[in-house]
Amino acid sequence: MELSLLELWDHSGAFSRGIIITLLIMSIFSLTIAAGKWWRFRKSMRQTAKFAPEFARFLQEEQLDQAIELAENQKVSHVARVLGEALVEIKPLLRDRSAVTSGDINSAERAVDRQMLILQSELRRGMGILATVGATAPFVGLLGTTMGIVNSFTGMAMTGSGGLGAISAGIAEALIATAAGLAVAIPAVWFFNYFQTKIDNLTVEMTYTSKELIDFLIKSVGSEFGRSIFTKEFKAQSAAESGHIS
């Protein structure tokens, strides 16, 4: 006798249905978070790829006001938000570079560190849910399977009938919960590892470019307006990274 999934659902008890509904809710949460984070990272990387060369050009041409305005107008790019925070910190002083002191540079560096902490917190938002779903979904399914098997043997004891045929439908119903738990957990674990790698990559980009900007500002305190090398290197890095996510 073959039973479809719909027939198994019709024959399942309240506890088994509750387990399946719980797993369905967990799956919706994890997939929604994954879709939102993928779209957020995609937009950030695309805007950063456009922002970095133009920002570097403004710096090389000593158009600091335009560089600050460009960074302030970028609300999604992770690099723009970090660099913009550093420039805004010393914005009143940049019109007269001789007024910029090492203390101002240190203040800008601390502003970068604060902004990076905020951005890292934003980038990791929802990762805990993905980790929780990936870790607990198999156990939720196993709970449903265990209780389903217990109910099958209890029913067999009450009816007095034995044999595999008497309990096969109950065991099949119970194993569905385990399969559902694994189906929910596996994508959640994949998404968690994927986004964790992306967050690490974005953190490296923010750290690298912010350090280059601080070096740039340190050089500009002196008589010569320093030329940052992050234009060429970061442009190549952005092209390589955008190829992975676009």
N, C-alpha and C positions, 0 to 999 in steps of 0.2 A: 504494500500500500504506500503510495507516494503522497506526501503532504506538501502543499505549496507554503510559501512564507505567510500568505494571507490566512491560510487555514491554521497554521501554527499560532499566529497572532490571535485568531478567534478562540483557540483552545487554551491559550495561555492564561495563567491566573493574574491577579492584581499585582502581585509582587514582581512577576516577570515583566509585565507591561510597564511598571514603574521604573524598572532598571533600564529598559529600552528607551523610554522617554527621557530619563536622566542622561543617558549616553547621547541621545539626539540633541539635547540642549547643550551638552558639552561640546559636541561637534560644531554646532552653529556658532557658539562663542569663539572657538579656536579658528574656524574658517573666516569669520568676520574680522577678527583681529589680524589674521594673516593677510587678508586682502587689503585692509587699511594700511598696514605697515608696508606692504609691497608697493602700493601706490604712493605712499609718503616718501619712501626711499627713491623711487623712480623719479618723482618730481624734483627732489633735492639734488640728485646726481645730474639731471638734465640742466637745471638752473645753474649748478656749480660749473658745469662744463662751458656754459655761455659766460658766466660771470668772471671766471679766473683770468682769461686772456685780456678782457677789457679792463678789469681792475688793474692788472699788471701794467698795461699800457698807460693808464692814467698816472701811475706811480712813476714810471720811467720818464714821462713827460712833465713830471712835477705838478700835475693838475690835482692837487690834493682835495680841493673842494668837490671836484667831480667824482673822485674816488670814494669820498665819504658818502656823497649823495647816492652813488650806485650801490654801495653796501647797505645803506639805510633802506633803499627801495626793495631789496631782496628779502622777502619774508620767509622763504622756504629753504633756500640754499644754506646748508650747515656751515660751509666755509665763509659765506658772506656775513652770516650772523656773528661769527666769532671775530672776524677781522673788523667788522663794523663796530663792535663793542669796544675794541681797542682804540680805534680812531676817534670815536665819539668821546672817549675819556680825555683825550688831549686835543680835541678839536679846536678850542679857542687859541691854543698855542701854536698850531701848525702854520698859521699864516706868517708867523715870525719864528723861523726854525731856531734862531739863536736863543729864543726864550725857553726852548725845551731843555729840561734838565734830566739828569739820570733818575731823579725821583719821579718825574713825570713818566718816564719810560717804565719804571717799576710799577707805577700805578696802572699803566696800560696793560702790562703783563698780568697783573692781578685781575684786571677786568676780563681779560681773555680767559683766565683760569675759572673765574666765576661763571662766565657764559658757557664754557665747555661743560662744566658740571650740570648746568641747567639743560643743555642740549643732550647730554648723555642720559639724563633722567627721562627726557622726552622720548629719546630713541628706544629706551628700554621699557617704556610703558606698554603693558600687555604681555611682556615676555614671561612674567610670572604665571599668567593664566595658561599660556602655551605649555610651560614646564609642568604645571599642575595637571593639566589634561593628559599630557603624554605619560606622566608617571602614575596617575590614578585610574585612568580609563580601563586598563586591563584588569585591575583589581575589582572595579565595579562590575565588569562583565563576569569575572570569576565568581563574584558573590551571587549573581543571578544564576550562573551555572550550578553552583553548589546547592542553592535552595531548590532549583528545578529538579536536580537528581534526588534530593531528599524527598521532595513531593512525589516523584515517580515511585520510589520504593515504598513510601507510605501508602500510596494508592494501591500498589500491588499487595501490600500486607492486608489492607482493609478488604479487598475483593477476594483475596485468597488465590488468585490466579498468578502463575509464574511464567517464566520464559521471556526470551528477548522480545518477542512480538508484543507482549503486554506492556512493556516499558519503553519500547523504541521511540514512540512519539514523544514521550516525556523527556527522554534523553536528548532527542533532536531539538526540542524546544529549549532545553537548558543550554545546549552547546551554541545556540544562536547568540546567546548573551555574550559568551566568550569571543565569538567571531566579531560581534558588534563592538566590543571593547577594544579589540586589536585594530579594527578598522578606524576607530576614532583616534587611538593613541599614535599609530604609525605616522599619519600626516602631521600631527601636532609636534612630534619629535623632529621630523624633517624640517618643518617650518622653524622650530626653535633653533636648531643648529644653523640653518641657512641665515636667519636674521642675526644671530649672534656673530657670525662671520662678517656680515655686512656692517654691523655696529662697530666691530673692531677695525674694519677698513676705514669707515668714516671717521673714527676717532684718530687714526693715524693721519688722515688727511688734515683734520682740524689742527692737530698738534704740529704737523710739519709746516703748514702755511702760517700758523700763528707765530711760530718761532722765526720763520723767515721775515715776517713783518716786523717783529721786535728787533731783529738784527738790522733791518732796513732803517728803522727809526733811530737805533743807536748810531748808525753811520751818519744819519742826517743831522745829528746833534753837532757833529764836527763841521769843518769848513766845506767838506765835499758831500754832495748829495749821493748817497750810496746807491749802487745798482744791485737790486736783488736778483738772485738767480732762480727764484722759485717759478718764474714765468715758464721757462722752457721745461723744467723738470715736472712741475705740477700739471702742465698741459698734457704731457705725454702720459702721466699717471692717470689723469682724468679720462683720457681717451681709452686707456686700457680698461679702467673700471667701468666706464659707461658701456663698453662692449659686453659686459657680463650681465647688466641689469636691464638694458634697453631692449 
